[in-house]
């Protein structure tokens, strides 16, 4: 009974450190952006692939933009779209590359 409780607790801690499975990112006037965080973790294996631009905390992108530390579209164009295009070229399969494929108005 104790061992089972330890395994469940350890699993919960690891999951919490990895962040949410899915997130919804601030997308400005174009609308929110659903973000499959866990899939990105599994494919990229390196948190710094994204988090070299912004810290691992809720609201970081929006906060850095307001402070002037991130330019408008810097994350999406320089990281997301660039990476998706490279993945598509090398693997034939990747995420979206246009604004409308990610942003949800409503």
N, CA, C and O atoms as a Tinker XYZ file with bonds, in Angstrom:
   424  protein
     1  N      0.824000   -1.192000    0.000000    73     2
     2  CA     0.000000    0.000000    0.000000    64     1     3
     3  C      0.872000    1.262000    0.000000    63     2     4     5
     4  O      0.567000    2.210000   -0.724000    81     3
     5  N      1.909000    1.293000    0.766000    73     3     6
     6  CA     2.790000    2.448000    0.834000    64     5     7
     7  C      3.536000    2.649000   -0.475000    63     6     8     9
     8  O      3.643000    3.777000   -0.956000    81     7
     9  N      4.050000    1.579000   -1.058000    73     7    10
    10  CA     4.766000    1.666000   -2.324000    64     9    11
    11  C      3.861000    2.221000   -3.425000    63    10    12    13
    12  O      4.285000    3.070000   -4.209000    81    11
    13  N      2.628000    1.747000   -3.484000    73    11    14
    14  CA     1.674000    2.227000   -4.484000    64    13    15
    15  C      1.438000    3.723000   -4.317000    63    14    16    17
    16  O      1.396000    4.452000   -5.308000    81    15
    17  N      1.284000    4.187000   -3.093000    73    15    18
    18  CA     1.083000    5.607000   -2.833000    64    17    19
    19  C      2.282000    6.432000   -3.248000    63    18    20    21
    20  O      2.128000    7.547000   -3.746000    81    19
    21  N      3.480000    5.892000   -3.047000    73    19    22
    22  CA     4.704000    6.583000   -3.450000    64    21    23
    23  C      4.780000    6.723000   -4.964000    63    22    24    25
    24  O      5.126000    7.791000   -5.470000    81    23
    25  N      4.464000    5.670000   -5.683000    73    23    26
    26  CA     4.512000    5.695000   -7.146000    64    25    27
    27  C      3.513000    6.707000   -7.700000    63    26    28    29
    28  O      3.841000    7.464000   -8.613000    81    27
    29  N      2.323000    6.726000   -7.166000    73    27    30
    30  CA     1.303000    7.674000   -7.625000    64    29    31
    31  C      1.757000    9.106000   -7.336000    63    30    32    33
    32  O      1.602000    9.981000   -8.188000    81    31
    33  N      2.309000    9.355000   -6.160000    73    31    34
    34  CA     2.779000   10.691000   -5.811000    64    33    35
    35  C      3.936000   11.118000   -6.707000    63    34    36    37
    36  O      3.964000   12.252000   -7.185000    81    35
    37  N      4.880000   10.229000   -6.934000    73    35    38
    38  CA     6.028000   10.546000   -7.782000    64    37    39
    39  C      5.582000   10.872000   -9.197000    63    38    40    41
    40  O      6.108000   11.797000   -9.815000    81    39
    41  N      4.630000   10.131000   -9.710000    73    39    42
    42  CA     4.110000   10.381000  -11.053000    64    41    43
    43  C      3.449000   11.748000  -11.122000    63    42    44    45
    44  O      3.621000   12.467000  -12.106000    81    43
    45  N      2.706000   12.111000  -10.106000    73    43    46
    46  CA     2.031000   13.410000  -10.091000    64    45    47
    47  C      3.051000   14.542000  -10.076000    63    46    48    49
    48  O      2.844000   15.561000  -10.735000    81    47
    49  N      4.146000   14.384000   -9.339000    73    47    50
    50  CA     5.172000   15.412000   -9.278000    64    49    51
    51  C      5.822000   15.594000  -10.642000    63    50    52    53
    52  O      5.999000   16.725000  -11.094000    81    51
    53  N      6.177000   14.508000  -11.299000    73    51    54
    54  CA     6.793000   14.585000  -12.627000    64    53    55
    55  C      5.845000   15.276000  -13.589000    63    54    56    57
    56  O      6.276000   16.126000  -14.368000    81    55
    57  N      4.570000   14.934000  -13.556000    73    55    58
    58  CA     3.597000   15.551000  -14.454000    64    57    59
    59  C      3.469000   17.043000  -14.184000    63    58    60    61
    60  O      3.370000   17.835000  -15.121000    81    59
    61  N      3.471000   17.435000  -12.915000    73    59    62
    62  CA     3.336000   18.848000  -12.579000    64    61    63
    63  C      4.543000   19.633000  -13.079000    63    62    64    65
    64  O      4.391000   20.771000  -13.523000    81    63
    65  N      5.745000   19.047000  -13.015000    73    63    66
    66  CA     6.939000   19.735000  -13.464000    64    65    67
    67  C      6.966000   19.901000  -14.979000    63    66    68    69
    68  O      7.637000   20.797000  -15.490000    81    67
    69  N      6.251000   19.055000  -15.695000    73    67    70
    70  CA     6.213000   19.130000  -17.152000    64    69    71
    71  C      5.201000   20.141000  -17.656000    63    70    72    73
    72  O      5.134000   20.386000  -18.861000    81    71
    73  N      4.432000   20.719000  -16.797000    73    71    74
    74  CA     3.404000   21.654000  -17.229000    64    73    75
    75  C      2.154000   20.933000  -17.695000    63    74    76    77
    76  O      2.057000   19.708000  -17.626000    81    75
    77  N      1.219000   21.703000  -18.162000    73    75    78
    78  CA    -0.069000   21.153000  -18.593000    64    77    79
    79  C      0.067000   20.365000  -19.893000    63    78    80    81
    80  O      0.947000   20.631000  -20.712000    81    79
    81  N     -0.814000   19.401000  -20.060000    73    79    82
    82  CA    -0.838000   18.632000  -21.306000    64    81    83
    83  C     -1.232000   19.533000  -22.470000    63    82    84    85
    84  O     -0.619000   19.490000  -23.537000    81    83
    85  N     -2.242000   20.335000  -22.257000    73    83    86
    86  CA    -2.713000   21.296000  -23.249000    64    85    87
    87  C     -2.824000   22.663000  -22.596000    63    86    88    89
    88  O     -3.176000   22.777000  -21.422000    81    87
    89  N     -2.522000   23.692000  -23.362000    73    87    90
    90  CA    -2.603000   25.064000  -22.857000    64    89    91
    91  C     -3.366000   25.923000  -23.862000    63    90    92    93
    92  O     -3.568000   25.534000  -25.012000    81    91
    93  N     -3.774000   27.070000  -23.411000    73    91    94
    94  CA    -4.384000   28.041000  -24.305000    64    93    95
    95  C     -3.578000   29.325000  -24.163000    63    94    96    97
    96  O     -3.582000   29.957000  -23.107000    81    95
    97  N     -2.890000   29.704000  -25.231000    73    95    98
    98  CA    -2.019000   30.871000  -25.202000    64    97    99
    99  C     -2.750000   32.123000  -25.651000    63    98   100   101
   100  O     -3.669000   32.061000  -26.467000    81    99
   101  N     -2.338000   33.243000  -25.116000    73    99   102
   102  CA    -2.873000   34.531000  -25.525000    64   101   103
   103  C     -2.470000   34.762000  -26.978000    63   102   104   105
   104  O     -1.296000   34.635000  -27.327000    81   103
   105  N     -3.434000   35.099000  -27.817000    73   103   106
   106  CA    -3.155000   35.301000  -29.235000    64   105   107
   107  C     -3.505000   36.681000  -29.746000    63   106   108   109
   108  O     -3.628000   36.878000  -30.954000    81   107
   109  N     -3.666000   37.636000  -28.851000    73   107   110
   110  CA    -3.966000   39.005000  -29.260000    64   109   111
   111  C     -5.295000   39.127000  -29.964000    63   110   112   113
   112  O     -6.239000   38.402000  -29.653000    81   111
   113  N     -5.373000   40.045000  -30.914000    73   111   114
   114  CA    -6.614000   40.327000  -31.628000    64   113   115
   115  C     -7.070000   39.160000  -32.490000    63   114   116   117
   116  O     -8.257000   39.046000  -32.794000    81   115
   117  N     -6.156000   38.301000  -32.883000    73   115   118
   118  CA    -6.502000   37.170000  -33.758000    64   117   119
   119  C     -7.186000   36.037000  -33.005000    63   118   120   121
   120  O     -7.735000   35.128000  -33.629000    81   119
   121  N     -7.165000   36.074000  -31.689000    73   119   122
   122  CA    -7.835000   35.054000  -30.890000    64   121   123
   123  C     -6.857000   34.118000  -30.201000    63   122   124   125
   124  O     -5.665000   34.095000  -30.509000    81   123
   125  N     -7.383000   33.356000  -29.273000    73   123   126
   126  CA    -6.573000   32.442000  -28.479000    64   125   127
   127  C     -5.961000   31.345000  -29.339000    63   126   128   129
   128  O     -6.447000   31.043000  -30.429000    81   127
   129  N     -4.884000   30.756000  -28.824000    73   127   130
   130  CA    -4.174000   29.706000  -29.534000    64   129   131
   131  C     -4.137000   28.442000  -28.670000    63   130   132   133
   132  O     -3.439000   28.412000  -27.657000    81   131
   133  N     -4.879000   27.401000  -29.057000    73   131   134
   134  CA    -4.762000   26.138000  -28.327000    64   133   135
   135  C     -3.367000   25.565000  -28.581000    63   134   136   137
   136  O     -2.912000   25.524000  -29.724000    81   135
   137  N     -2.697000   25.129000  -27.534000    73   135   138
   138  CA    -1.317000   24.675000  -27.661000    64   137   139
   139  C     -1.149000   23.298000  -27.027000    63   138   140   141
   140  O     -1.262000   23.161000  -25.809000    81   139
   141  N     -0.882000   22.278000  -27.839000    73   139   142
   142  CA    -0.665000   20.930000  -27.310000    64   141   143
   143  C      0.743000   20.799000  -26.715000    63   142   144   145
   144  O      1.658000   20.292000  -27.364000    81   143
   145  N      0.896000   21.254000  -25.496000    73   143   146
   146  CA     2.188000   21.344000  -24.820000    64   145   147
   147  C      2.895000   19.987000  -24.730000    63   146   148   149
   148  O      4.077000   19.882000  -25.055000    81   147
   149  N      2.190000   18.972000  -24.298000    73   147   150
   150  CA     2.816000   17.656000  -24.087000    64   149   151
   151  C      3.365000   17.082000  -25.390000    63   150   152   153
   152  O      4.439000   16.481000  -25.391000    81   151
   153  N      2.653000   17.254000  -26.491000    73   151   154
   154  CA     3.138000   16.764000  -27.785000    64   153   155
   155  C      4.457000   17.453000  -28.141000    63   154   156   157
   156  O      5.389000   16.809000  -28.623000    81   155
   157  N      4.530000   18.746000  -27.905000    73   155   158
   158  CA     5.767000   19.482000  -28.184000    64   157   159
   159  C      6.919000   18.965000  -27.315000    63   158   160   161
   160  O      8.050000   18.849000  -27.787000    81   159
   161  N      6.633000   18.657000  -26.055000    73   159   162
   162  CA     7.655000   18.112000  -25.172000    64   161   163
   163  C      8.166000   16.767000  -25.692000    63   162   164   165
   164  O      9.369000   16.507000  -25.692000    81   163
   165  N      7.248000   15.929000  -26.129000    73   163   166
   166  CA     7.627000   14.595000  -26.609000    64   165   167
   167  C      8.443000   14.664000  -27.899000    63   166   168   169
   168  O      9.406000   13.916000  -28.066000    81   167
   169  N      8.065000   15.549000  -28.798000    73   167   170
   170  CA     8.753000   15.651000  -30.091000    64   169   171
   171  C     10.094000   16.365000  -29.952000    63   170   172   173
   172  O     11.100000   15.895000  -30.483000    81   171
   173  N     10.121000   17.489000  -29.249000    73   171   174
   174  CA    11.328000   18.309000  -29.182000    64   173   175
   175  C     12.352000   17.811000  -28.156000    63   174   176   177
   176  O     13.557000   17.941000  -28.373000    81   175
   177  N     11.890000   17.254000  -27.065000    73   175   178
   178  CA    12.747000   16.724000  -25.994000    64   177   179
   179  C     13.592000   17.778000  -25.280000    63   178   180   181
   180  O     14.258000   17.447000  -24.299000    81   179
   181  N     13.593000   19.014000  -25.725000    73   179   182
   182  CA    14.402000   20.066000  -25.128000    64   181   183
   183  C     13.531000   21.290000  -24.854000    63   182   184   185
   184  O     13.098000   21.969000  -25.784000    81   183
   185  N     13.283000   21.561000  -23.602000    73   183   186
   186  CA    12.431000   22.705000  -23.228000    64   185   187
   187  C     12.977000   24.026000  -23.760000    63   186   188   189
   188  O     12.209000   24.932000  -24.085000    81   187
   189  N     14.295000   24.137000  -23.848000    73   187   190
   190  CA    14.905000   25.383000  -24.308000    64   189   191
   191  C     14.647000   25.658000  -25.784000    63   190   192   193
   192  O     14.903000   26.770000  -26.248000    81   191
   193  N     14.152000   24.691000  -26.528000    73   191   194
   194  CA    13.793000   24.941000  -27.925000    64   193   195
   195  C     12.771000   26.077000  -27.987000    63   194   196   197
   196  O     12.773000   26.861000  -28.936000    81   195
   197  N     11.916000   26.165000  -27.002000    73   195   198
   198  CA    10.930000   27.251000  -26.916000    64   197   199
   199  C     11.266000   28.223000  -25.792000    63   198   200   201
   200  O     11.178000   29.440000  -25.957000    81   199
   201  N     11.651000   27.668000  -24.652000    73   199   202
   202  CA    11.796000   28.489000  -23.450000    64   201   203
   203  C     13.096000   29.268000  -23.369000    63   202   204   205
   204  O     13.406000   29.830000  -22.318000    81   203
   205  N     13.862000   29.318000  -24.446000    73   203   206
   206  CA    14.999000   30.233000  -24.446000    64   205   207
   207  C     14.508000   31.665000  -24.655000    63   206   208   209
   208  O     15.203000   32.622000  -24.312000    81   207
   209  N     13.295000   31.809000  -25.223000    73   207   210
   210  CA    12.711000   33.139000  -25.451000    64   209   211
   211  C     11.891000   33.643000  -24.275000    63   210   212   213
   212  O     11.798000   34.852000  -24.061000    81   211
   213  N     11.299000   32.740000  -23.514000    73   211   214
   214  CA    10.425000   33.136000  -22.415000    64   213   215
   215  C     10.465000   32.086000  -21.314000    63   214   216   217
   216  O     10.655000   30.902000  -21.592000    81   215
   217  N     10.284000   32.515000  -20.052000    73   215   218
   218  CA    10.348000   31.571000  -18.932000    64   217   219
   219  C      9.151000   30.624000  -18.901000    63   218   220   221
   220  O      8.119000   30.869000  -19.526000    81   219
   221  N      9.321000   29.557000  -18.167000    73   219   222
   222  CA     8.272000   28.547000  -18.018000    64   221   223
   223  C      7.300000   28.978000  -16.926000    63   222   224   225
   224  O      7.317000   28.448000  -15.815000    81   223
   225  N      6.454000   29.948000  -17.262000    73   223   226
   226  CA     5.460000   30.421000  -16.305000    64   225   227
   227  C      4.227000   30.923000  -17.053000    63   226   228   229
   228  O      4.325000   31.434000  -18.168000    81   227
   229  N      3.096000   30.772000  -16.434000    73   227   230
   230  CA     1.831000   31.196000  -17.020000    64   229   231
   231  C      1.852000   32.689000  -17.327000    63   230   232   233
   232  O      2.224000   33.498000  -16.477000    81   231
   233  N      1.454000   33.048000  -18.537000    73   231   234
   234  CA     1.358000   34.444000  -18.934000    64   233   235
   235  C      2.671000   35.102000  -19.313000    63   234   236   237
   236  O      2.705000   36.314000  -19.528000    81   235
   237  N      3.755000   34.340000  -19.401000    73   235   238
   238  CA     5.077000   34.916000  -19.655000    64   237   239
   239  C      5.152000   35.641000  -21.001000    63   238   240   241
   240  O      5.724000   36.728000  -21.079000    81   239
   241  N      4.591000   35.063000  -22.047000    73   239   242
   242  CA     4.675000   35.678000  -23.378000    64   241   243
   243  C      3.969000   37.035000  -23.379000    63   242   244   245
   244  O      4.520000   38.036000  -23.838000    81   243
   245  N      2.763000   37.051000  -22.868000    73   243   246
   246  CA     1.992000   38.299000  -22.831000    64   245   247
   247  C      2.706000   39.351000  -21.970000    63   246   248   249
   248  O      2.779000   40.518000  -22.355000    81   247
   249  N      3.227000   38.946000  -20.819000    73   247   250
   250  CA     3.928000   39.868000  -19.919000    64   249   251
   251  C      5.169000   40.450000  -20.588000    63   250   252   253
   252  O      5.411000   41.653000  -20.491000    81   251
   253  N      5.955000   39.620000  -21.261000    73   251   254
   254  CA     7.168000   40.091000  -21.924000    64   253   255
   255  C      6.864000   41.008000  -23.101000    63   254   256   257
   256  O      7.618000   41.944000  -23.367000    81   255
   257  N      5.771000   40.752000  -23.804000    73   255   258
   258  CA     5.372000   41.648000  -24.895000    64   257   259
   259  C      4.994000   43.020000  -24.343000    63   258   260   261
   260  O      5.411000   44.045000  -24.881000    81   259
   261  N      4.214000   43.037000  -23.280000    73   259   262
   262  CA     3.799000   44.309000  -22.681000    64   261   263
   263  C      4.990000   45.097000  -22.168000    63   262   264   265
   264  O      4.992000   46.327000  -22.221000    81   263
   265  N      6.008000   44.397000  -21.670000    73   263   266
   266  CA     7.209000   45.052000  -21.148000    64   265   267
   267  C      8.171000   45.474000  -22.259000    63   266   268   269
   268  O      9.149000   46.179000  -22.011000    81   267
   269  N      7.881000   45.033000  -23.488000    73   267   270
   270  CA     8.747000   45.368000  -24.617000    64   269   271
   271  C      9.940000   44.431000  -24.779000    63   270   272   273
   272  O     10.843000   44.702000  -25.571000    81   271
   273  N      9.943000   43.329000  -24.030000    73   271   274
   274  CA    11.055000   42.382000  -24.092000    64   273   275
   275  C     10.875000   41.323000  -25.180000    63   274   276   277
   276  O     11.822000   40.614000  -25.519000    81   275
   277  N      9.684000   41.217000  -25.717000    73   275   278
   278  CA     9.405000   40.355000  -26.867000    64   277   279
   279  C      8.678000   41.199000  -27.895000    63   278   280   281
   280  O      7.773000   41.959000  -27.551000    81   279
   281  N      9.062000   41.070000  -29.139000    73   279   282
   282  CA     8.389000   41.795000  -30.203000    64   281   283
   283  C      7.109000   41.056000  -30.585000    63   282   284   285
   284  O      6.979000   39.852000  -30.365000    81   283
   285  N      6.182000   41.792000  -31.153000    73   283   286
   286  CA     4.947000   41.205000  -31.632000    64   285   287
   287  C      5.289000   40.100000  -32.637000    63   286   288   289
   288  O      6.110000   40.310000  -33.530000    81   287
   289  N      4.689000   38.969000  -32.504000    73   287   290
   290  CA     4.856000   37.799000  -33.376000    64   289   291
   291  C      6.245000   37.157000  -33.299000    63   290   292   293
   292  O      6.538000   36.245000  -34.072000    81   291
   293  N      7.094000   37.608000  -32.393000    73   291   294
   294  CA     8.449000   37.052000  -32.302000    64   293   295
   295  C      8.430000   35.557000  -32.007000    63   294   296   297
   296  O      9.145000   34.786000  -32.647000    81   295
   297  N      7.624000   35.152000  -31.051000    73   295   298
   298  CA     7.573000   33.728000  -30.689000    64   297   299
   299  C      6.981000   32.915000  -31.837000    63   298   300   301
   300  O      7.541000   31.889000  -32.224000    81   299
   301  N      5.869000   33.361000  -32.374000    73   299   302
   302  CA     5.198000   32.590000  -33.415000    64   301   303
   303  C      6.011000   32.502000  -34.705000    63   302   304   305
   304  O      6.162000   31.418000  -35.268000    81   303
   305  N      6.526000   33.616000  -35.170000    73   303   306
   306  CA     7.237000   33.621000  -36.450000    64   305   307
   307  C      8.660000   33.072000  -36.351000    63   306   308   309
   308  O      9.104000   32.334000  -37.231000    81   307
   309  N      9.368000   33.426000  -35.292000    73   307   310
   310  CA    10.772000   33.016000  -35.183000    64   309   311
   311  C     10.930000   31.628000  -34.588000    63   310   312   313
   312  O     11.939000   30.966000  -34.830000    81   311
   313  N      9.953000   31.174000  -33.816000    73   311   314
   314  CA    10.068000   29.854000  -33.200000    64   313   315
   315  C      9.079000   28.862000  -33.797000    63   314   316   317
   316  O      9.477000   27.892000  -34.442000    81   315
   317  N      7.792000   29.107000  -33.582000    73   315   318
   318  CA     6.768000   28.129000  -33.974000    64   317   319
   319  C      6.781000   27.846000  -35.479000    63   318   320   321
   320  O      7.000000   26.710000  -35.899000    81   319
   321  N      6.550000   28.860000  -36.266000    73   319   322
   322  CA     6.439000   28.669000  -37.721000    64   321   323
   323  C      7.762000   28.177000  -38.304000    63   322   324   325
   324  O      7.772000   27.287000  -39.154000    81   323
   325  N      8.867000   28.747000  -37.856000    73   323   326
   326  CA    10.186000   28.337000  -38.347000    64   325   327
   327  C     10.431000   26.850000  -38.047000    63   326   328   329
   328  O     10.906000   26.112000  -38.909000    81   327
   329  N     10.113000   26.429000  -36.853000    73   327   330
   330  CA    10.302000   25.034000  -36.456000    64   329   331
   331  C      9.360000   24.108000  -37.229000    63   330   332   333
   332  O      9.775000   23.052000  -37.707000    81   331
   333  N      8.104000   24.503000  -37.348000    73   331   334
   334  CA     7.138000   23.676000  -38.075000    64   333   335
   335  C      7.557000   23.486000  -39.530000    63   334   336   337
   336  O      7.429000   22.389000  -40.075000    81   335
   337  N      8.054000   24.547000  -40.158000    73   335   338
   338  CA     8.508000   24.438000  -41.556000    64   337   339
   339  C      9.719000   23.515000  -41.661000    63   338   340   341
   340  O      9.799000   22.708000  -42.587000    81   339
   341  N     10.647000   23.622000  -40.737000    73   339   342
   342  CA    11.831000   22.754000  -40.746000    64   341   343
   343  C     11.437000   21.298000  -40.522000    63   342   344   345
   344  O     11.968000   20.399000  -41.174000    81   343
   345  N     10.500000   21.067000  -39.596000    73   343   346
   346  CA    10.023000   19.701000  -39.332000    64   345   347
   347  C      9.341000   19.117000  -40.562000    63   346   348   349
   348  O      9.551000   17.956000  -40.912000    81   347
   349  N      8.523000   19.936000  -41.210000    73   347   350
   350  CA     7.822000   19.455000  -42.398000    64   349   351
   351  C      8.824000   19.072000  -43.492000    63   350   352   353
   352  O      8.658000   18.063000  -44.177000    81   351
   353  N      9.848000   19.882000  -43.638000    73   351   354
   354  CA    10.868000   19.629000  -44.655000    64   353   355
   355  C     11.656000   18.346000  -44.349000    63   354   356   357
   356  O     11.941000   17.559000  -45.251000    81   355
   357  N     11.998000   18.147000  -43.090000    73   355   358
   358  CA    12.816000   16.991000  -42.728000    64   357   359
   359  C     12.013000   15.729000  -42.465000    63   358   360   361
   360  O     12.491000   14.632000  -42.753000    81   359
   361  N     10.807000   15.855000  -41.927000    73   359   362
   362  CA    10.024000   14.683000  -41.542000    64   361   363
   363  C      8.747000   14.502000  -42.356000    63   362   364   365
   364  O      8.122000   13.442000  -42.317000    81   363
   365  N      8.365000   15.544000  -43.093000    73   363   366
   366  CA     7.138000   15.462000  -43.873000    64   365   367
   367  C      5.881000   15.713000  -43.067000    63   366   368   369
   368  O      4.790000   15.782000  -43.633000    81   367
   369  N      6.011000   15.851000  -41.760000    73   367   370
   370  CA     4.857000   16.054000  -40.891000    64   369   371
   371  C      5.218000   17.123000  -39.859000    63   370   372   373
   372  O      6.285000   17.080000  -39.246000    81   371
   373  N      4.317000   18.072000  -39.684000    73   371   374
   374  CA     4.578000   19.135000  -38.712000    64   373   375
   375  C      3.290000   19.857000  -38.362000    63   374   376   377
   376  O      2.219000   19.540000  -38.881000    81   375
   377  N      3.413000   20.819000  -37.486000    73   375   378
   378  CA     2.279000   21.617000  -37.061000    64   377   379
   379  C      1.944000   22.704000  -38.066000    63   378   380   381
   380  O      2.565000   22.800000  -39.125000    81   379
   381  N      0.956000   23.523000  -37.727000    73   379   382
   382  CA     0.486000   24.577000  -38.617000    64   381   383
   383  C      1.537000   25.648000  -38.898000    63   382   384   385
   384  O      2.451000   25.870000  -38.104000    81   383
   385  N      1.382000   26.309000  -40.053000    73   383   386
   386  CA     2.340000   27.350000  -40.443000    64   385   387
   387  C      1.671000   28.676000  -40.816000    63   386   388   389
   388  O      2.356000   29.628000  -41.191000    81   387
   389  N      0.350000   28.744000  -40.717000    73   387   390
   390  CA    -0.332000   30.007000  -40.998000    64   389   391
   391  C     -1.096000   30.470000  -39.755000    63   390   392   393
   392  O     -1.444000   29.660000  -38.896000    81   391
   393  N     -1.347000   31.750000  -39.669000    73   391   394
   394  CA    -2.030000   32.333000  -38.502000    64   393   395
   395  C     -3.384000   31.669000  -38.231000    63   394   396   397
   396  O     -3.686000   31.278000  -37.104000    81   395
   397  N     -4.180000   31.553000  -39.279000    73   395   398
   398  CA    -5.548000   31.034000  -39.136000    64   397   399
   399  C     -5.596000   29.579000  -38.685000    63   398   400   401
   400  O     -6.616000   29.126000  -38.165000    81   399
   401  N     -4.520000   28.853000  -38.876000    73   399   402
   402  CA    -4.506000   27.446000  -38.460000    64   401   403
   403  C     -4.359000   27.307000  -36.952000    63   402   404   405
   404  O     -4.647000   26.241000  -36.407000    81   403
   405  N     -3.923000   28.345000  -36.272000    73   403   406
   406  CA    -3.722000   28.289000  -34.824000    64   405   407
   407  C     -4.704000   29.158000  -34.033000    63   406   408   409
   408  O     -5.282000   28.715000  -33.041000    81   407
   409  N     -4.881000   30.387000  -34.484000    73   407   410
   410  CA    -5.702000   31.343000  -33.737000    64   409   411
   411  C     -7.180000   31.050000  -33.891000    63   410   412   413
   412  O     -7.675000   30.813000  -34.993000    81   411
   413  N     -7.887000   31.072000  -32.744000    73   411   414
   414  CA    -9.330000   30.821000  -32.743000    64   413   415
   415  C    -10.031000   32.088000  -32.289000    63   414   416   417
   416  O     -9.871000   32.524000  -31.149000    81   415
   417  N    -10.797000   32.668000  -33.174000    73   415   418
   418  CA   -11.563000   33.875000  -32.819000    64   417   419
   419  C    -12.848000   33.434000  -32.137000    63   418   420   421
   420  O    -13.408000   32.378000  -32.435000    81   419
   421  N    -13.289000   34.261000  -31.231000    73   419   422
   422  CA   -14.563000   33.928000  -30.639000    64   421   423
   423  C    -14.691000   34.374000  -29.296000    63   422   424
   424  O    -15.729000   34.156000  -28.670000    81   423
